[in-house]
Amino acid sequence: MCDQPIAESNNFIVSDKIEKREYEKTYQQIKNLLEDARKSVVQTVNLTLLHTYHEIGRTIVEDEQGHVERAEYGKSLMNALSKDLTRDFGRGFSRSNIFNMRRFYLTYPIIQTLSGKLTWSHYCELLSVSDTEARSFYEKESINADWSVRELKRQINT
């Protein structure tokens, strides 16, 4: 039967046809494949989100620039987008997050400069750093030292 295990995980009750060490080797190879696939999926999803949020920011900036009364229009645009996107897509589209997407595009206008090693939360923290050189420093350190968002925030605040 396909659903019945050949070996029990820790007891290694292995079929006569498979030696214990061969099973372990096979299991480890499969485990590595699955772990690599999961990492790849997470990286792909993260990079897709970053590109999407960058494009949302670009769309907002270009739409704002097409209207004369920017300040009032921008405020009502952000409120309407937040309400409608939250209704249609759920969490993640608060007014402040929509503003972050706009700032994200303005701060990183060239999408190739984004690192897929950093998450949206990392970039939101980096957006709080107004000094370009300091922001670049924290960005590079986050990548090189594999800082969590919490560690990045702690470093920025110290």
Buried (B, 14 or more C-beta within 10 A) or exposed (E): EEEEEEBEEEEEEBEEEEEEEEBBEEEEEEEEEEEEEEEEEEEEEBBEEBEEBBEBBBBBBEEBEEEEEEEEBBEEBBEEBBEEBBEEEEEEBEBEBBBBBBBBBEBBEEEEEBBBBBBBEBBBBBBEBEEEEEBEEBBEBBBEEEBEBEEBBEBBEE
